[in-house]
């Protein structure tokens, strides 16, 4: 599964491109608002917001594993700016408040950077502190897989998206201080001269351009580092790459699971992790069920086990690669299978849960993701009903599960229904209000 841990060069380029487009949209908002009549500023903001929303929508429909957090943050920045500037104008017209004319798009001169920068700064700060609970990130995890499943690319996108948000927060914060300091201490209300427009408009644009140059340098060096370490996959390699299907089997007997505690993690030859030893791949797109059964029969040399599909997912980075997981339940006791043909040992699932809760890094990345999904679905189904409400009124109720529950379960582990309920349920603050706004009318 070493290919799945490499980084798609096109996605790395798209990651930088999204940041560039987002910054260009903000530049266009400021520049066009300066060129057009001042009262057209809200219309320009609405158009730029619609453009960013179209980008998010197209990415969601296409199903590509691109990180769009920066576009998401800038979209909310422009929406917030539009709402605030319209609200300030309305309250001023109604004489509820009195604001400087430079903040009113109904007056000339109107200086949008006085509002854009502080609003962008506050939006980036909120996004940063809510980075683990963003709806766009939850949808991405459901479609493309979590951090562990996506390997190196998942780690890069997670770290760099947070870094970009922090960078934008610092940049907008600095610009807010500079521009408002100039406005208070130097700007003369007699009229806006060339120096004033340079500070209010072109200073922001120049800082954006410098920031863009910095990220070009940063991601080009990242690309070179990945290429040097053979962790990059070019588009030429993707086109020549045949479809591959990886199979992962979890062999279970009672409440024991057969794992190898000395599995070598690709790319980290000096690190041993706990993972299933029953792995194989085929250079085809999909494998018939009879062949799936024959493979596990050959690997275990046990032909009377019960094979059950766990779940599968296509790689978000390599679209022609997929990983399928299966459970293989053996009858009898683990003592009946002491001479397995592959290296490993029988682990009590209670020990597995203990290791997972204390030191999940001892497991292989995909094994961690698989255990997480299994626990999430089974425990969520035990605690909540399909509407997301607790089955028991005792909030301290904390159920457990074992591999016998897994064998007896009739749950569809491929379905994300219970994963979604685990992220949004009656334990969520203001659940009823949020559920009301999330609900959609049924089409009859």
Secondary structure, DSSP 8 states (H G I E B T S, - for coil): --GGGSEEHHHHHHHHHHHHHHHHHHHHHHHHHHHS-GGGHHHHHHHHHHHHHHHHHHHHHHT-----HHHHHHHHHHHHHHHHHHHHHHHHHTTS----GGG-TTSSS--THHHHHHHHHHHHHHHHHTTTS-HHHHHHHHHH--TTTTHHHHHHHHHHHHHHHHHHHHHHHHHHHHHHHHHHHT--TT---HHHHIIIIIHHHHHHHHHHHHHHHHHHHHHHHHHHTT-EE-HHHHHH---EEEEEEEEEETTEEEEEEEEEETTEEEEEEEE-S-EEEESSS---HHHHHHHHHHHHS--S-EEEEEEEEE-SSSTTEEEEEEEEE-SS-GGGG---SSS-EEEEHHHHHHHHHH-GGGB-HHHHHHHHHHHHHHHHHHHB-TTS-BSSS-TT------HHHHHH----TT--HHHHHHHSSTTSTTHHHHHHHH------
